[in-house]
Amino acid sequence: MSLETRIARVRKLAAEKGYDAVVIRNNPDLRWLTGAERVFDFESAHTAFITQDELFVHTDSRYYNTFIERLGKDSIWRFDEDNVRHNEWIVQKAIETHSRVVALEDSLSVSLYQSILRASQDASAVINFVFLHNDLVEMRAIKDAEEIELMRHAQAITDAAFSHMLEFVQVGMTEKQIQAELEGYMYSEGADGLAFESIVASGPNTANAHAKPSDRKLEKGDFLLLDYGASYRDYNSDMTRTMVMGEAAEWQKEIYEIVLNTNQEITRLSKPGVIGSEMHQKAVDMITKAGYGDYFKHGLGHGVGIEIHEEPVYGLRDKHTFVPGHVVTIEPGIYLPQKGGVRIEDYGVITEEGIDIFTQSTHELQIL
């Protein structure tokens, strides 16, 4: 799907809904629509204004040159760094383009929305501001071939890091030391950034699904859980593996096997037409039948792309029907408080035949 095709989809939506213009502020949506790589960061510093005929982006001096370098001066987008507030710029563009119905993203802050209304009143402009709801999010959920290849590349970096960590990790290291090595290695292998702050947990900490790396030292007999991912050209990977330091106890082997079987069964069942909540319930049923239903309480998975959590999801309340192009994780787990836990996570793309898993790292329990 080309950049022009993405923009055409937004314009088609606008025509169908009766919008004269669409305003985009969310950085992942801007990355998707402009094609500008490695520009967007934690700042909400940009606004796009899209009509049936024109494409505008308002930014500032910190980013303007980078946009031009990335996209070239002949870009289909018209960039400016004018010294004007975003709310005033939106109203100006609406007036200039004779846009009377302007759709805003739902993620817009309340304060910015109110300031847009005030700017409209100050300009004596009659503009009907409405919301896009989830339409753009749903568009982005279906990945094109370019996006899929970028995520395959990100996952290849992530897999390489796992192989490295199997050789690096030793008893006596702290979780923070392991995190530093893991993240540094991904950068050395070509990652542009981290998909998210890596989860490195050992021993009893592995019972906390989103544990923060600590100064705890690895001990013989510990579980070690790594949940991490690389970012490559703004697209993310996501993977979890759980290992054992030294000899594995029977209870560790037992819950590992249950989680692995669940992961593999959901992978087998994932295909177009299945519903996220049904897949989640299937995983819950399997773990419950094995006697550990009280110890798996998070969602089974989620979409991945420019953001680490996107639509669709494998969750209790999710009613998405999977279609080709959806990229999702599969991450069942069992977490025994004060004892330890296991999560095994892969991700891949829904195809016409099933799911094509990007993750290549072994599922076999690694004894380090």
Secondary structure, DSSP 8 states (H G I E B T S, - for coil): --HHHHHHHHHHHHHHHT-SEEEE--HHHHHHHH--TT---S----EEEE-SS-EEEE--TTTHHHHHHHH-TT-SSEEE--SS-HHHHHHHHHHHTT--EEEE-TTS-HHHHHHHHHHHHHTT---EEEE-TTHHHHHHHB--HHHHHHHHHHHHHHHHHHHHHHHH--TT-BHHHHHHHHHHHHHHTT-SEESS--EEEEGGGGGSTT----S-B--TT-EEEEEE-EEETTEE--EEEEEESSS--HHHHHHHHHHHHHHHHHHHH--TT-BHHHHHHHHHHHHHHTT-GGG--S-SEEE-SSSSSEEEEE-TT---B--TTBEEEE--EEEETTTEEEE-BEEEEE-SSSEEE---S--S--B-
